[in-house]
Amino acid sequence: MRSAIVRAWTWPVVVFAIVLLAGCGGQEPSSQGREQPSPQSGEGPEELWIFDEDATGSPPSYAEVFGGTWEVRSEPDAPL
């Protein structure tokens, strides 16, 4: 009786092991098609925004404000 139970479980265990090993092997996924890092992550190209020509107290002329209060203001410790 016990050998019948062992035989009944042998094939499913062998098949599971083969599938598991086949899924774990192989190459590392390629970076092709991977999403590029967002600008907020600190990676990627650096952007420089200059607001010197914009009027103080209002949003930049090219900006579209979706919510909140955005305004150009002078900062005494801003880099040149």
C-alpha positions in Angstrom: 0.0 0.0 0.0 2.7 2.4 0.9 4.6 1.8 -2.3 1.5 2.7 -4.3 1.3 6.0 -2.5 5.0 6.7 -3.2 4.5 5.8 -6.9 1.5 8.1 -7.1 3.5 11.1 -5.8 6.7 10.4 -7.7 5.6 11.7 -11.1 4.0 15.0 -9.9 7.1 15.7 -7.8 9.5 14.9 -10.7 7.4 17.1 -13.1 7.3 19.9 -10.6 11.1 19.7 -10.1 11.7 19.8 -13.8 9.4 22.8 -14.3 11.0 24.6 -11.4 14.5 24.1 -12.6 13.7 25.0 -16.1 12.1 28.3 -14.9 15.1 29.2 -12.7 17.7 28.6 -15.3 18.5 30.8 -18.3 19.8 34.2 -19.0 19.4 37.4 -17.2 16.6 39.6 -18.6 18.0 42.2 -21.1 17.7 45.9 -20.4 16.2 46.4 -23.8 12.7 47.7 -23.5 13.2 48.6 -19.9 11.6 51.8 -18.6 14.0 54.7 -18.4 14.5 56.3 -15.0 12.4 59.2 -14.2 13.9 62.7 -13.7 12.9 62.6 -10.1 15.1 59.6 -9.4 18.3 61.6 -9.8 19.4 59.5 -12.8 19.4 60.6 -16.5 20.1 63.9 -18.2 20.3 67.0 -16.1 18.0 69.9 -16.9 18.6 73.5 -16.2 15.6 75.8 -15.5 16.2 79.6 -15.6 13.5 81.9 -14.4 15.5 85.2 -14.6 13.4 86.6 -17.5 10.0 85.8 -15.8 8.0 88.3 -13.8 8.2 87.9 -10.0 4.9 86.8 -8.3 3.4 85.0 -11.3 4.0 81.6 -12.9 6.5 81.4 -15.7 5.0 82.4 -19.1 5.4 78.9 -20.6 4.1 77.0 -17.6 0.6 75.5 -17.3 -0.5 75.3 -13.7 -2.8 72.3 -12.9 -3.2 72.9 -9.2 -1.7 74.8 -6.3 0.0 78.1 -6.3 3.1 78.5 -8.5 5.0 81.7 -8.7 8.4 83.0 -9.6 10.3 84.4 -6.6 13.8 85.5 -5.9 15.9 83.4 -3.5 18.9 85.0 -1.9 20.9 81.8 -1.8 20.1 80.6 -5.3 23.1 79.6 -7.4 24.2 81.8 -10.3 
